[in-house]
């Protein structure tokens, strides 16, 4: 069994980790790290300390009514894409440990098209 790096857990919720093939498990938000673990396969886990997270980027649709997924961008290990049963609740839990200036909204379709056609 994997030892949790958190001493206090704020939220545990069912989640999906998108890494080529979707992996299902639980996300645990605590005082020291963001953790994902699969209850069926012990080898499928990730522990991301809060000091390692640079940005949290959320896909927001319908003016905040629907958030399908979010990603954690880290200093050394790249990006990790997750979706939970209640992404708003999860992002509010993350907000306690990541400053608001490091939480971003992903670009919308119109913004992506504008960026693509205005670049030379």
C-alpha positions in Angstrom: 0.0 0.0 0.0 1.2 3.5 -0.8 1.8 5.8 2.2 0.0 9.1 2.0 2.1 12.2 2.3 -0.9 14.2 3.8 -1.4 14.4 7.6 -4.8 16.0 7.2 -7.3 15.2 4.3 -9.8 17.8 3.2 -11.5 16.0 0.4 -11.6 12.5 -1.1 -13.6 12.0 -4.3 -13.9 9.6 -7.2 -11.8 10.6 -10.2 -10.3 9.8 -13.6 -6.7 10.4 -14.5 -6.2 10.9 -18.2 -2.8 9.7 -19.3 -3.1 8.0 -22.6 -5.6 5.5 -21.2 -8.0 6.7 -18.6 -7.3 5.4 -15.1 -10.1 5.4 -12.5 -9.6 5.9 -8.8 -9.8 8.5 -6.1 -8.4 12.0 -5.6 -7.3 13.0 -2.1 -6.6 16.7 -1.4 -4.7 17.3 1.8 -2.5 19.7 3.6 0.8 18.6 1.9 -0.1 17.2 -1.6 -2.6 16.3 -4.3 -2.9 12.5 -4.5 -4.5 10.2 -6.9 -4.7 6.5 -6.2 -6.3 3.5 -7.8 -7.9 1.1 -5.3 -7.6 -1.9 -7.7 -4.0 -1.4 -8.9 -1.6 -0.2 -6.2 1.0 0.8 -8.9 -1.4 3.5 -10.3 -0.8 6.5 -8.1 0.6 10.0 -8.2 1.5 12.3 -5.4 2.0 15.9 -6.3 3.3 18.2 -3.5 1.7 21.7 -3.4 5.1 23.3 -3.7 5.6 21.5 -7.0 2.4 22.8 -8.6 2.9 25.9 -10.8 -0.5 26.3 -12.3 -4.0 24.7 -12.2 -5.8 25.1 -15.5 -9.5 24.4 -15.8 -11.7 24.0 -18.9 -14.7 26.1 -18.2 -17.9 25.9 -20.4 -21.2 27.7 -20.3 -19.9 30.6 -18.1 -18.8 28.3 -15.3 -21.8 25.9 -15.2 -19.8 23.0 -16.6 -16.1 22.1 -15.9 -15.2 18.8 -17.6 -11.6 18.5 -16.5 -8.7 20.4 -15.0 -4.9 20.0 -15.2 -2.1 20.4 -12.8 1.1 21.8 -14.3 4.2 21.0 -12.3 7.7 22.4 -12.2 9.5 19.2 -13.3 7.1 16.5 -14.3 4.8 18.2 -16.8 1.0 18.2 -16.8 -1.5 15.9 -15.2 -5.1 15.9 -16.4 -7.9 14.9 -14.0 -11.6 14.8 -13.9 -13.6 14.2 -10.7 -17.2 13.6 -9.9 -17.5 17.2 -8.8 -14.8 19.4 -10.4 -16.0 22.6 -8.8 -15.8 21.1 -5.3 -12.3 19.8 -6.1 -11.1 23.1 -7.5 -12.4 24.8 -4.3 -10.4 22.4 -2.3 -7.3 23.0 -4.3 -7.8 26.8 -4.0 -6.8 26.5 -0.3 -3.3 25.4 -1.2 -2.6 27.0 -4.6 -2.8 30.9 -4.8 -5.5 32.4 -6.9 -2.9 33.9 -9.2 -1.8 30.4 -10.2 -5.3 29.1 -11.1 -6.2 29.8 -14.7 -9.1 29.2 -17.1 -8.2 27.4 -20.3 -8.6 29.3 -23.6 -12.0 28.9 -25.3 -12.4 27.9 -28.9 -12.8 31.5 -30.1 -9.6 32.5 -28.3 -7.7 29.6 -29.7 -8.8 30.5 -33.3 -8.0 34.1 -32.8 -4.5 33.2 -31.5 -3.9 30.9 -34.4 -4.9 33.4 -37.1 -3.2 36.5 -35.6 0.2 34.9 -35.2 2.7 35.3 -38.1 
